[in-house]
Amino acid sequence: MNSLGELFSLRGHVAIVTGASSGLGVECARALAIAGADVALAARRGDRLGPLAREFAESYGVRAIGVATDITADADLDRLVAAVEAQLGVADILVNNAGISPTGRAETLPRATWDSGIATNLTAPMMLAQRFARRLIETRQPGRVINMSSIYGLVASSIYRLSAYNASKAGLINLTRQLAIEWAPYGILVNAIAPGWIPTEATEGGMAKPQNRERMERATPLGRLGRPDELRGTIIYLASAASSYVTGTVLSVDGGYVSW
């Protein structure tokens, strides 16, 4: 790997990105397309995926498709994997980005709220990663799994009551480590990203409150919130040849939040 292209180009690779209809999912998919990967965008809001796929194809010269998917439904996961293979080829990059952030006091949190958080943020990534890896093992291809965790998979929140979210994201981090160990012999590298406070469509409501934003900025060594596009480099790195000896790790993109 003696050139920038050899280190970071993703030409010839096929990626699946979940939760790709908005926010960080769009940024992850865009980063992969910028680096040359063909991209399958998966999300429940299928109406948003077609325009994004066309934009990526026109702007970056890659193939891009949208597949409406409920990641908590096994049948949808099977359909997603089949659709990607039929239209783009066997996927060798998976970004498990889709997630929800239920809130509520721990002592009164409804069972249904807890179950929904675990199902979406932990069980669904496992079920999709399982299907993804099984296909790569069958075809004897290496690959990359990138799980989108959170700073709150590493530390607790004093701003919001996030017991279900934090538990699921912490579980996703240790699942990342376990899958990295089990799939290393097949050349499938598994890593996680822990984003900090980055305003998106899903989070801008709470972050827009001056008292919350001030606390977030004060708790971040860089003194500011992040931008969605600041995840792009990390995604490309973990998906590319540049990270060929990196597996089972968590990269925090958080302005230093978890460092003190």
N, C-alpha and C positions, 0 to 999 in steps of 0.2 A: 504494500500500500504506500506508493510513493507520490501520490498526487491527491489534491483535495477531492477530486472526483472519486477516486478509488476509496477514499475514507468515508465519504458521506453520501454518494449517489445511491439512490434506491431504484434506479431504472431496472426493469425486469422483475420487480417484486410486486406482490399483490397484498393489499392491506384491507382489513376490516376495522372500522371504527364504530363503536356503539355510542348512543347518545349524540349522534352527529348532526342533529337538526338545529343546534344552537350552542352558544357558549364555548366552553373548552373543547367540546367534541368537534366543533367546526374548526377550531384552531389546530387541533391534532390532525384532522384530515387534511387541512390546507398545508400543514408542514410536510406531511408525507407526499402530497402532490407536488409541492415545490421541489422536493428532492427527487421526484421522478417516478414515484410508485403509482401504480393503478390502485384506485381506492373504491371500496364499497362502503357507502354511508348507511348506517342502520339506526333507526329510531322509530318510536311509536308515531310521531307526527310525519307520516309519509309524504304529505303534501309539500313539505319544505325541502325534501331531499332531491327531487328532480331539478329544480333551479340551481341548487348547489352543485349537483353533479355536472350539469351543463357548464356552469361557471368554471369549475376546475378543469374540465376537458378543454375548454376554449383558452383559458389563461395559462395552463401549464403543459398542455399537449399530452395529457395522460388519459387513460380510459377511466371513467367514473360512473358508478351506478348508485341508485338509491333503492333500499329494500326496507319497506315498512315492517318493523319488528317489535314485538313485545318480548323483551329478553327474559321475562319470568315465565314464558310459555315454552315448554320443550319443543312443541311442534313448530313454533316460529324459529327457534334456533336451528332445527334441522333444515327448515326451508331456507333460512339465510345462508347456511353453509353450502347447500346445494345450488342456490341461485348464483352465489359468487363463483363457485367452481365452473358452472355452466357458461357464465358470461365473461369471466376474467381469468379463470384458472385457479389452481389450488392456492389458497391464501397462505402466506408465510409470515405475515405480520398481523398481530391482533392487538388492538388497543381497547381494553375494557374500561370505557369511560362513563357509560350510562350510570346514573345513580340518583338517589333522592335523599333529602335531608329532613326527615321528620323531627319535629320539636315537641317538647312537652315535659312537664315535671316528672322526674323518675318515679316518684311515689304514686303517681296516678296515671302513668302512661298506659293506654289501652293495649291489650295483647295484639290486636289487629295492627296497630301502628308499629309496634316492635317487629312483628312478623313481616310486615311490608318492607321495612328497612333492611332486615337481614336477607330477605328474598331477593331484593333488587341489587343491593350493594355487595353481597357476599356469595349467595348461592348462584345467582345468574352468571357472574363472571367465571365461577368454577365450571358450571355446566357448558358454557361456550368455549372456555379454554380446553376443556376435555375433548370436545368435538374437534376443535382446531388441531390440537396436538395429535389426536388419534389419526387424523388424515395425513399429517406430516410423517408420522412414524410408519404408516402404511406405504407411503411413497418414498420413504427414506430421504426426506428433505430436512434441512435445518430450518429454524424459524425463531421468531421473537414474540414474546408476550409482554405487553406493557400494561400494568394494572394502575388505574388512577385511584390512589388512596387520598390522603389529606394530612395536613399537619395534625388533625384531630384523630388520626390513627396512631399518632406518636405522643401527643399530650392531651390534656383535658381542656375543656372550654369553660371560661369564666363569664363569657358573654351570653351564650345561648345554652339552653338545656337540650343536650344532644346525645342522650344515652344510647339510643338505638343507632344513630349515625356513627358515633365514635366507636362503639363496639364492632360494628360491621367493617369500618375502615381499618381498625386495628387487626381484625381477623383477616382482612384482605392482605395486609402486609405479611403476616406469618404464613398465609397460604402461598404468597409469592415465594417465600423462602423454601417452603416445602416442594412446590412444583419445580423450582430451580434445581433442587437436588435430584428429584426423581427423573426429570427430563434432560438433565445435562448429558447423559450418555448418548442421547439422540441429537445433540446439537441444538436443542431448543432452549434459548436463554429467556429467563423470566425475571423481570424487574418491576419496580413500582415507582411512581412519582407521588410526592406529597406536596401538592400546591398549598400556598398560604392564602392570604386574603386577596382574591382577585375578583373584582366585580364582573358578573355575568347576568344574563337575563334571569337566572334562577336565584341569584343572591343579591341583586342590586337593591331590592326593597329594604332589607335589613341594613345594608351597608350605607344606604342613603341617609339614615338617621344620624344627625351630627354627633350625638353622644356615642353611638356605636363606632362610627368611623374614627373618631378621635381616639377611642380606646385601642382600636386595631392598629392605627398608625403609631401610637405611643408604644405598643408592644412589639413593633417591628423595628429592628435595628436600622434598616434603611429609611425609616420614617415615612413610608408611603405605602399605599396599596399597590399590588401588582397589576400588570396589563395582561390580558389573555394572550397576546402574541409573544409574551416572554416565556411561554411554554414551548414554542416551536423548536428552539435549538435542542432542548432536552429530548423531545420526541425524536427528532432526526438522529441524534446521537445514539439513543438506545435502540433504534431500529436499524442502524447502519453498521458497516464493518468497523467503524471507529470504536465500537464497544464490544468487540469480539471476545474479550476476556472478562466481561462484566456480567455476572448473573447473581440473583438472590439478594440484590441490594435495593435500597430506597434512596432516591434522590429528592431532596427537599428543594422546592422552588418557592421560596417564602420570604425573601428579603432578610433572612437570618432569624426568623421568628422562633424556631426551636433551638437556637444556639445559646439562649440564656434562660 
